[in-house]
Amino acid sequence: MAGTTTAAAPAAQPKGFRTAELGWPELHRIPHPPHRVPFLGDVVGANRRTPLQDSVRIARRLGPVFRRRAFGKEFVFVWGAPYVADLADETRFAKHVGLGVANLRPVAGDGLFTAYNHEPNWQLAHDVLAPGFSRDAMAGYHRTMLAVTARLTAHWDRALGAGRTVDVPGDMTRLTLETIAGTGFGHDFGSFERDRPHPFVTAMVGTLGYAQRLNSVPAPLAGLLLRSATRRNAADITYLNRTVDGLVRARREAAHDGPGAEGGDLLDRMLRTTHPRTGERLSAENVRRQVITFLVAGHETTSGALSFALHYLARHPEVAARARAEVDRVWGDTAEPGYEQVAKLRYVRRVLDETLRLWPTAPAYAREALGDTVLAGEHPVRTGAWALVLTPMLHRDPDVWGPDAEEFDPDRFDAAAVRARPPHVFKPFGTGARACIGRQFALHEATLVLGLLLRRYELTPDPAYRLRVTERLTLMPDGLRLGLTRRPAAATGPSGR
């Protein structure tokens, strides 16, 4: 039974990082890895490049609530379903901006993803931009998604004609960057016309990687040990800001209507829309931060989800055949599926959901106590105490998903199976009021792209490839390449009518 809040006082929330000793009065009851090293903490067997995968490995040994220590900072991790469900109670817990996310604030500031709960610009931006993800707005974005996918398939057709395999993560990054740039901001980065990633992608990957590296270095030594990395990060941030400032300036000068529904695209809404109740507008600085947030978060996680999904489809030809048959049945010989036809790909959506279950590309989120309470009736926590929800382990909890939880099986998301599971056990987009605002955008885009690719190609895996996962706050398959065979019946589609 969940505890009750005894001192709800959001205004008195402690600011800054709080090590777990300050908020968990019975911390000694929570297990931690053996062989702790003074000051360094739980570093035995740890790899600074794969902290998430290390935590998953430790979680399997230590159970649904555990802790890790690094450089004098203690962190509590949670993945058991009853504990995560309790953390989802919005009357007692709220989003916590953890260290990795906070490290992005020099570039994203009080953007939707990185804002602290007490910062007013979060609610202002959310209320102004929410209509940009309505059904009508999404229908307006659909044609741009089709056009960008046509550029991808043309790129893949050239690779196929030359007898080359395709770089799945690289091409999915090109696709999703152009999609969010085109639908949200009327901009074209020319990603498919480049041999190398666009400098915006390079700078973005640099800032994400730097944010993660900061967590693996003692704060007092970061300036010394990461001196050159800090200079590169500053240059990356300058480039991101300059790029976005130019994009916004061009829109202001052109007074351009974007591709969305009435009200324009996301950038139009940021520049022109007032808050429906207060009449406030986003400041110029906040517009920049929101644009960067959407360009980064709006493509990085979706590209990872598509890459993992294509990996599993290539490795499970029976799943791919079933999904492909659904596409052929539902879309028929329609050259360009309409907006409404995408939601009818129910099995393709199950493939995507099962992919996000095993590899949620935003693999953790943090929650903090709004008042003194007791987590799941077991662990007392004080106001401001926080825990990191380890989503890949929540999604692998055998008590919820069964003894075969590590296996890829899209039928876990059959409607009856979903109804039979408890709430709050599938959280690839976070939880509560601060959950991902672009969830439906990402799901529509990813389902559409998978459908179009399945209709056009057979996917061939490299037999020697074993899934490796790159961590840069988000997750992405490393080195994934696939072979392609053009389907004889695939004479239709965005680039092959």
Buried (B, 14 or more C-beta within 10 A) or exposed (E): EBBEBEEBEEEEBBEEEBBBBBBBBEBEEBEBBEEBEEEBBBBEEBEBBBBBBBBBBBBEEBEBBBBBBBBBBBBBBBBBBBBBBBBBBBEBBBBBBBBBBBBBBBBBBBBBBBBBBEBEBBBBBBBBBEBBBBEEBBBBBBBBBBBBBBBBBEBBBEBBEEEEBBBBBBBBBBBBBBBBBBBBBBBEBEBBEEEEBBBBBEBBBBBBBBBBBBBBBBEEEBEEBBEEBBEBBEEBBEBBBEBBBEBBEBBEEEEEEBBBBEBBBBBBBBBBBEBEEEEEBBEEEBBBBBBBBBBBBBBBBBBBBBBBBBBBBBBBBEBBEBBBEBBBEBBEEEEBBEBEBBEBBEBBBBBBBBBBBBBBBBBBBBBBBBBBBBBBEBBBBBBBBBBBBBBBBBBBBEEBBEEEBEEBBBEBBBEEEEEEBEEBBBBBBBBBEBEBBBEBBBBBBBBBBBBBBBBBBBBBBEEEBEBEBBBBBBBBBEEBBBBBEBBEEBEBBBBBE
